[in-house]
Amino acid sequence: MVKQAIFIVMFFSPLVFSSGQQPTIIPQPVSMKTGEGSFIVDGNTQIRFDEEQADLKKAADFFSAALLNIAGIGLKYNSGKGKAIELEKVDIPAIGPEGYLLDVTQEKIFLRANTGKGIVYGMQSLLQLLPAVRTNAVPEIPVLSVTDYPRFKWRGMHLDVSRHFFGPEVIKEYIDLLASYKMNVFHWHLVDDQGWRIEIKKYPKLTEIGAWRVDHTGMAWGGRPQAKPGEKPAYGGYYTQDQIKEIVQYAADRNVTIVPEIEMPGHVASAIAAYPELSCNQKPQLPLTGGNYTNVSSNYCAGNDEVIHFLEDVLSEVFELFPSTYIHVGGDEVDKSAWKACELCRERMKNEKLNDENELQSWFMKRMERFIVSNGRKMIGWDEILEGGLAPEATVMSWRGEAGGIEAARMKHNVVMTPGTPCYFDHYQAGPAGEPLAIGGFNSLKMVYDYEPVPKELTSEDAAYVLGAQGNLWTEYISTVEHLEYMVLPRMVALAEVLWTPREDKDWNSFNERLQNQFRAYEQKGLHYCAGNNTVGIIPVSQNGKLAVELTTEILNGEVFYTLDGSEPTLQSNKYSGPVEITSDVLLKAVTVLKGQVKGGQAARQNFVIHMATGRAVNYANPVSVNYRADGSNSLTDGVRGTEAVGKYWHGIPGRDLVATIDMGENKTVSKIALGCLQKYRDWIFMPETVTFEVSMDGTIFETMKTVQNPIGREVPVMQHDFTAEFAAREVRYVRVTARNTLCPAGHPGAGKPAWIFADEIIVN
């Protein structure tokens, strides 16, 4: 159920401020100095500004409406002398188009900026210093002086409304949340296989048919069956053009630009269901179902000129609705198998001299970009648009790690960073025990706060092409407003500070303390949020053949208690005070304790397996992905075995062989070596074709002990397996393990593309 009047109370980031308390603002301003006393807002307070400047009038209306709601005080406009909030546009190049200067004395609030946007951001900071909800307390704003401006241009949040639909009032609430923390881009995912959510007047069947599906909400998303004979699509919805226009203006008034995503050339089963002639096989596929599209074509035919005309018509109506510079065209996860069998696609490839289907996708995206650019807009897409060649002026949204963003920036293309770790907010943020069902993965609040959007691999010149970053919320498992709120709060708040506050001024402890006020206000407003990740972080630290463990908690003022014998930790267990040395096989369990109470449910637990190579350095012939480094360069010798969660304890190698060499420091008698690997079909992770085990005494001349073939079928969805070589005992100092990578199999969304190798430990006995 949608909350009533939420669009009024959600203008600002909530904070309960009391006399004597240090003022807190999120994101942390560039500079803030505090003084004595406060400015008291009362019925005689007025707002002064040049009423001929429309943006100042809008800003004044914005602030006045918020204050009326929380304090019942109506501000007067330009009514003469007395206490006043003065708004002024000035020329101060140093603070840029979104910056502001805020000076609060006991008699006056003076807010200056280069633009109306800066004025509104200054007001958002003022509103954080007022109560969150209606109160009888006198509104006081502490005396202070603020200089503030953002670090990045693109401070975004995404919302998928295709898999689960959310009505206009929920979208406004989402926009209010963004605006209150000075986020300025709302990426609205309007089109996907599961539903077409935008009214296109020239093609009414897109919403008459494509916006509705049979839904089986009681079943896990990936296992929902095809519609049964006679079942009618009953779940869905869409936004009328009038509703979209209203929402776009609502967002603009709050400094939020809406970037619509109109998927192409894949993820469009909803469009094909409505207009089957747009697919390669041109066969009707009805009705849509809740999540399994085995029998539904999901690609436009790249060889059909009518598809191009259709999309130009659609985009023409999109241009009229959305004034944003950028139009998002998707471009991700295109299953090109239909193109390989399509005569029109083969003819297109021949006529355009294209070598393969990747180049056909590149041709398609470049063709659409020409149309978008000719209409005065810019194209942005997921990092797959790099495949086959990037369109000349395209901006890349890097989601499969940061590699695509790095490549695009080096090509002098603008980039928005949104890697799955830590920017996918559909992943678990705590637990997962006791948490609402999520798609998997793990991105805690601290992981988000620690994120740095500019990769170290970029030069200062190339780094300038990183526009910023974005949090993504896909809704396979999110069907209610309450769940939606819970998944973004407070991770969105952490990302907002990452993108606004200077890197050198970020401080986790300060942020965590300021966040407590936000939590209290969420409770007052009835907003759902995650209070924190109670699960203890277990961090192996290995060096020179020794293994120790650091234990951490994200909970403010939390303590950690642990055991090494597998028993459940209590307040009488070991209290953590520094790294714990591990010298034998143990099961470590740990809990967070706050104010004498054990927090959370199940204790964090980790098995450690000690072997001859434990704690020894590992050298790699091919680099490990920066997004899957587990606990560092020695993860393959840290004694930790992986789980099915891909982001934890696994080293990931994309598209290349894993070649790892270990110097054990001295000669040891060895008779068995094993490599642990993971297969996760959905995530493009497959067992290596072979694993070769070699040994050496000098690190130069190696002898092969055994090559082990992969025994796991490539269709197996999830599997962990140890490749093992046993041989007659011999003296060894160096061990080398080579795992041969493979390609994604036929029928997989990435068919023919390089797979990932995931490995957790090289065990030497």
N, C-alpha and C positions, 0 to 999 in steps of 0.2 A: 504494500500500500504506500502510495506517495505521500510524503509529509506535506501538510498544508502550509502555505505561505513560506515555504522554504526559500524562495527566491528573495525574500526580504531579509531574513536573518543570516543568510550565508554570504553577504557582501564581503565579509572581512575575516581575517584569521582571528579566532577567538582568544581572549586572554582575560584573566581575572587579576586586576592590579590593585594592590593595597598600599596604603601610605607606608613609606620607609622601604619598600621593596625596590630592588634595582629594576629599572625598566627593561623589558625583554621584547625583542622583535625578531621574527623569523620571516625571511632570511636575515642573517646578521648583517647590519649596514656596514658600509665601507668605513665609516667613522661615526662615532657617537660620543658626545660629552654630556654629562648630566650636571644639574645645578640644584639649588635649594628651592623648595616650594613647588607649586603647581598652578596651572591655568584651570580655573573652575568654569565649566560650561553651565550657563543658566539661561533663563528665558530672555534675557537682554543681550545675549551674545548674538553677533551678526557675522555674516560672511561678506567680505568686500572683494569685488572683482570688477573687471571691465565687462559689462553686460553685452557689449557688442561682439565679444569673442565667444562664439557658440560653444567651444570646447570647455571653456571655463564655466559657463552656465551649466553644462552637463555635469561637470565635476562637482559643482556646488549642489546640484540637485541630488547627486549620488550620495554625498556625505550627509546632507540634511535628512534624506529619507532614512539612512541608517541610524542616525542619532535619534530621530523621532521614534524609531522602532525600539531602541534599547533604553531610552531615557524619557521618552514622552515629551521631548523638548523640540519645538519648532524654531529653527534659526531664521532670523530676519536677513534680508539681503540689502546691502548698501543703505542702511537707514540712518546714517549719521555717525556721530562720535560714540565712544564707549569701547568695551571689550570686543575684540574682533578676531576673526580668522581671515587673514589677507592672502589672496591668491594673485600671483603675478607671473606672467611669462617674460623671461629675460633671455639674454644671449650669454650663455656660460658654456663654451665649447668643451671644457674639461669633463663635464658630467654627461655629455651625449644626449641623444633624443629621449632616453627613458629615465635619466637621472633626476634628482631633486635635491633641494636644500631646504631643511626644515629647522626653524628656530622657534622654540616655545619659551615664552617668559610668563610671568604671572599676569601680565596685562594683555598680551597679544601672541597669536600664533602667525608666523610669517612663513608661507610656503611658496617657494620659487622653483621654476623649471623652464626648460627650453620649449616644452610642448605640453599639451593637455595630458598626454600619457604620463609624463613625469609628475604632474599635479595629482593625478589619480593614485599613482604609486605612493606618493607622500601621504595621501589620505588613508591608504591601506595601512601604513605604519601607524598613523594616529589612531585608527580604529582598533589596532591590536592593544592599545594602551587603555581601552575602555572596557567595561564589563561585556560579557558575551551575550547575555540575555537581559530582558527587562528587569530593572532593579530600582529600588527607592533610594539607593545611595546617590550622592551628588557626583556627577561625572567630573573626574579630575584627570588632567593630563600633566605628567611631570615636566618640570623645566628641563629642557635639553636642547642640544644642537646636533643635527644630523646632516652629513654629506653622504649621498648614496647614489649608486648607479650599478647596472648589472655587468657581470663578467662576459656573458654570452648573449647573442642575439636570439637564439632559438631555445626557448625554455618550455618544453612541450609535454603534453600528456595525450595518450591515445585511448580510444574506447571503441571496442568492437560491438556493434549493435546488430550484426547479422545473425550470429549464433543464438543470442538471446536479445530480444527487442526491449528497449526502454523508452518510455514515452517522453514527450517534450518537457514536462516539468522535471523529470529526473535529469535530463540533459542540462537544463538550467542550473540545477543543483550542482552538477559536475563542473560546469563552467564557473560557478561561484567559488567552489573549492579551489580551482586553478587560480582564479583572479586574486583570491585572498592571500595567496603566497607569491604573488607577482609572476606566476607562470603566464606565458603570452601566446601559446599555440595549443589549440585543441585539434588533434588529428582524429577526424570522425570517419571511422571505417564503416561505410554505408553499404558496401556490396561485397558479397562472398557467396560461396556455394549455397549456404544455408538460408539466405534471404536477401532480396533486393529491397532496400529500405528508403529509396528516394523516388518521389513521383516524377516521371518523365511523360509529359503530356503527349508527345508524338508517338510513344509506345506504351499505351495504357496496360498491356498485358504484363509488363514488367512488375507492376504492383498487384494487378488482379490475380496473377498466378505466382509470380516469382517471390512475392512477399509472404507466402503462406506455405506451411509444411505440416506433415504429420509429425507429432513430437511424442517421445516416450520419456517423460521427465523422470520416471522412477528407475531408469536404467543408466548405467555408466555411459558417458558420451560416445566413446569409440565402439561400444557394442550394441548400439540401438539398431533395430532391424529395419529392413525395407518395409514400406507400407504394405499392409495386407490388402487383398482384393476388397474393394468397397470402402476402404478407409478414405476419409476426406481430409485434406489439409485444413487444420483448424487453428494452428499456432502461428503467430506472426504479427505483422503490422508494418506500417511505413509512415514516413513524414510527408505531409502535403507540401507543396511549394510555398503556400502561405505560412505554414508552420516553420519551414526552414528560414524564410525571410525574417520572421520574428526572432528566431533563435540567433541568426547571424547578427542582427542588430543588437540583441541582448548581450551577446559576447563582445561586440565592438565597443559598447558603452563601458565595458569592464577591461578594456585593453587586451582582449583575447581575439586572435585571428583564428577562424575555423578553416582548416585545410581538409577538404573532402577527399576521401579515397574512393575511386571508381576502378575496381579491379580489372585488369587485363594483362595478358591474354588468357590467363588461367583463373581458377577459383570462381567460375561464373556459371555453375550449374543452375543457379536461379534464373539467369538470363536465358540459358539454353532451354530450360523447361518452358519458358514463355514463348520463345522464338527458336525452335529447333533448327531452322534453316541456317542459323549462325554457326553451327558446329560442323565438323568435318563429315560426320555420317548423316547429318540432317534428319535425324529421327527424333520423334517426340519422346520425352522422358518424364513421365508423370506418375504419381505425385512425388514431390520432394519428401524426404524423410528426415528424421531427427539428427543424423550424424554420419550415416553410412551411405556412400554414394557410388557403390560398386557399379551400378548399371546406368549411371547418369554421366553424360559427357560434361566435362568441366572446362573445356577450352573453346575459345573462338577459333574458327578456321582462319589461319594466317594467310591462306592463298585466295580467299574469297573477298573480292572488292566490296561486296555488299556489307561485309563486317566493318570495313573501314568507314563506309558511309553511315552505318548505324552508329558507330562510336562517335563520329564527328557530330551527328545529330544529338546524341546524349550529352556530349561535352558542351555543345552550344547552349543547352539548357542549364547545365551546371555552371557555366560562366555567368549566366544571368543571375543565378542565385548566390554565388559565392564570389565576393570581390577579392579574395586572397590572391597574392602573387603566385603561390604554388598550388598545383593540382597534383594529387598523389594518384599514380596509376598502378600501384601494386607491382606486378611483374615477378612475383615470387612463386617458387615451388611449381613451375609449369611442367606437367607431365607431357612430354613431346611425342609420346608413342603414337597418338592419333595422327600427328603430322607426318610421321614416317610412312603411313599407309594411305595418305590422302593425295589424290591426283592433283588437286588444285595447289596444294602446298608444294608438291614436287615440281610442278610447273613454275610456281613462284621462285623457287630456289634456282631453277635452271635459267629463267629470264633475268634474275637479279645477280646471277653468278655467285650464289651462296654455297658454301662448302658443306654445311651441316645444319641441323635444326637449331643449334645455338645461334648461328648467324641469322637464321630465319627469325628467331625471337628478337635479335638485335635490329634487324630490318624493320620489324613490326613496331618496336618501341621508337625507333628513329622517325618512322612515318608518323606516328602519333605525336611525337614531340614537335615536328614541323607545324602541325595543326595547332598545337597548344601555344607555341611561340608566336605563330602568326596572329593569334588572338591576344597578344600582349601578356601572356602568362609564362610560368616556368614549370617544367616537369620535375617531379621527384618520385623516386621509386625505391623499393627494397633492393638490397645489394645484388640480387640476381640480374639486374639490368646491366651489370658489367659484362655478363657472359656474351661472347660473340662480338663485343665492341660496344662501348658506351656512347649514347646519344650525345651530340656536340655540347649542349648546354645543360645536361641533366644534373640534378642533385641526387646524391646517393644516401639512403637511410641504411646504415650498417647494423644488421640484426644478427647475422651469423658470426658473432664475435666482432672483432674490430678490423679484420683483414681487408674486408671490402672497403671500409672507410679509409684505411691507410692507402690502399691502391688508388682510390678515387682522388684523395687529397694530393697524392704525388702526381696525378694527372691534371692537377689544377682545377678540380671540380669541387664544388661545395659539398659538405658532408654533415649529416646529423647522426650522432652516435646513439645507438639504442641496442647494445648487445644483450643477448638473453641473460647473461650474468653481468651486472645485477639489475638490468632495466626491465625485466619482464615481471610485472606485478601480479600475474596469474600464478606465479610460483609460490610455494610455501614461504612464509616469513618467520615462522616459529614452528615448534613441534617436530614432525607433523602430528604427533599424538595430541588429540584434543583440538586440533585446528579444523576449520571447514575444509571440505574436499577441494583440492587444487589439482592442476594438471601435472604437477611433479616439480622437480627442481627445488632449489632453496636460495632465496635472496632475502637475507635479513635486513633490518633497518640499518645496521652498521655497515653492511656490505654496500648498501646504496650510498650511505653518507661518505664512505671512503673512496667512492668511484672518482676517477679523474678522466674527463672526456677527451683530453688531448693525449694520444698515445706517445710514449717515449720515442717510438721509432721515427716520428716526424721531425723534420727540421723546423726552425722557427718560421721559415717562409711557408712551408706546407701546412703548418699548424694553423695558419690564418684562415685556411679553408674549412676548418671545423666550426660550423655555425653554433653548435651546442649539442644538446642531448635531449632525450625524451623517454618517459616511462610508458610502457605498453600494457594494456589490460585486455586480454582476449577472454571471451566469456563462455567457452564451452561448459564450464562448471559454475558459472555465475548467472543465476536466473532471478535474483531479487535485489532490491535496492540496498538492503541491509548487508548482503554479502559484498556487493560492489563497494560500499563505503569501507567495509572492513579491509578489503584488499589494497585500497589506495592510502588509507590512513593508518600509520603516519609516514609510509614510505615516500609518498609524493612530497611531503614536507621536507624530508631529507634531500630529495633530488632538487627541490627548489633552492635550498641553500647551496648545494653543489654548483648550481648554474648561475646564481646571483652573486654570492659572496666571493671576494678575492681568495684565491687558493691558500695563501699564507695566513689568512685570518680564520680559516675553518678550525673548529675545535670540538671534538666529539663530546667531551664532558660538558662544555658550555651549552652545546646544542641539546644534549640530553636533559639538562636542568631546565632550559627554556621550554622544552617540550612538555614538561609536567603541567604547566599552565594550560597548554592546549588540550591535554587529556581531560582536565577538570571541566573545561568549557564544552568539549565533545559530550561529556556526560550530561551537562546542563541542557544541551540541545537535543539529546537523544540520538546522536550520531554514533554509529558503530565503528570501533577501531581496535587495533591490536595493541595491547598494553606493553608488549615487548617480547623478545625471544628469551625465554627462561632457560633454554637448553644451553648447557655449558659447552664452550668451544674447547675441543681437545686438539692441541697443536703439537705434533711431533717435531722435535729439533734434533737432528743427527749431525755428528761431526766426528771425524777421526775414529770411527768405529764405536762410538758411544751414542746412546739414544736417551733423550730426556723428553719430557712432555710438559708443555705449558697449558694451563687451564684458565679460561677467560669467561667472563659473563658480560652481556650487554646491559644488564639491569643496573640502573643508577644506584650506587652504594651497596650493591649486592656482594655477597661473599660466596666462596666455593668450598664445599666439603666433598671428600672423595674416599674411595676404597680401592684396594688392589687385589682383593680376593674374591671379587664377584658379588659380594654382599651389597645390599642396598644402603647407600649413604644416609646418615642421620646427623644430628647436631653433635653426636659423640664421636663421629668419624674424624679422619684427618682433615684439618683445616688447611687449605692451600695458601702457601706463603711464597712459593718460588718453584722453579722447574723441578719436576719429579723424575729421578733417574730410573730407567727401565733396564733391568739386567737379566730378566728371564721372561718366559711366556706368562702374560698376565691378562686378566680382564679388569680394566679400569672402569669404574663407574663414578659419576660426579653429578652434584646438584647445586643449583643456586639457592642461597638462603638470604632472605631480606627480613630484617627486623625479627629475627628468631623463628621465621617460618620458611619451610621448604617450598619453593615456588615451582609451579608447573606439575606435570604428572610424572611420567616415566623418567628415570635418571638417564643422562647421556652415558653411553657405554662404548668402549672400544677395545677390541682384542689386539694384543701386540704379539707378534711372532718373531722371536729372536733367532737369527741364523748367522752363518759365517760372514755374510756381506752387510749385515746390519750396520747402519751409520756410515758406510763408506760412500765416497763421492762417485757420481755417475756422469760420464761424458757421452754426449749425443752427436751422432753424425748429422742428423737432421733436427732442427729446433722443435721443441715442444710448443704447442699453441699457448699464447699468453693467457688465453681464457680457460685453459685446463692444465694448470700447473700444480694442482693439488696443494701440497705444503712446501713446494720448492723443488730445487734441482735434484735433491736426493730422495724424492718421493718413492722411487723404486727400491730403496733400501731402508725405508723408515719403519719396517715391521708392521705396517698397517695394510690390511686387506680392504679392497673396495666393496661398495654396496651397489645396488641398482641405481642409486642417485648419481647421475653422470657428472655433476659438478663437484663431487667430493671424493678425494683420495685417488683420483684417476689422472694419469697423464694422457693427454690427447694429442695425436699426430695426424694432421689433415693431409691426405693425398700423397703421403710419402711413407717410406719404410721406417720402422722403429729400429735404430741401430744404437745399442747402448753398451758401453764398456765400463767395467768396474775394476778398479785397482784395490785389492783387498789389503794392501799395506805390507803383507808378508806372505810367505809360502804357506798354503794350507792344504790338507788332504781332502779332496773333494770327490764325491761319487754321484751327486745328483744336483741338477739345476732345473728350476721351473720358472715359467713366466705366466702370471695371471692376466687374463684378458676378458673383455666384456663385449657382448653383442647386444645392441639395442636397435632393432630394425627401424623404428620410427625416427630415431635420431641420426640415421646414416652411419651408425657405428657397427662394423662387422668384424668378425674374427679374421685374423691374417690368414693368407693362403697357406703359408708355412712359417715355422719358427726354427731357426738354426742356432745351435748352441756350440760355442767355440771356447777353447781355453789356451792360455799362454803363460810362459814363465817370464818373458821379457817385455811383453806389451807390443811386440813387433810381429813375431811369427806366431800365428794362431793355428791350432789344429781343431778340425771339426769333430765334435763328439757325436752329434746326431742332428738330423733334420726331421721335424715332426710335421706331418700334414694336418690340416684342419679337419676335425671329425664332425663339426657342427654344421647342420644345414643352414643355408643362408636365409631360409624362410622363417627360422625360429625367431620369435619376437624379442625375447629377453633371455640371456644366458651368460653365466660366468663359467670360465673354463681355465684350468691350468695346463699349459703345454709343458710336458716334462721329459727330460732326458736323464736316464740312469746309465752308468758306465762303471768300469772297474776303477777303484780308488786310485788317485794319482795326485802328485804334488802340483799345485796350481797357485798362481798369484793373480792373474788377470782372467776375467770372464767377459765374453762378448756374446750378446744375444741380438739376432737379427730377425725381425718379424716383417714378412713381406705383405705390403698393403694390397688391396684389391679394389674393384669397382662395385658400385651399387648394382644389384642384380636387375634383370628384366622384370617389369611390373612394379618396381619401386619408383616413387616420385623422382628420385635422382638417378634413374637407370642410366648406366654408362658413365656416370660421374665418379670421381675418386671418393672413396669411403674414408672413414676415420678409423684409426687404431686407438683403442683405449687399453692401457696397461696399468696395473696397480703395484706389482712387486716382482722383483727378481729374487728368488729364494735359492740360496746356495747352501748345500749340506754335504 
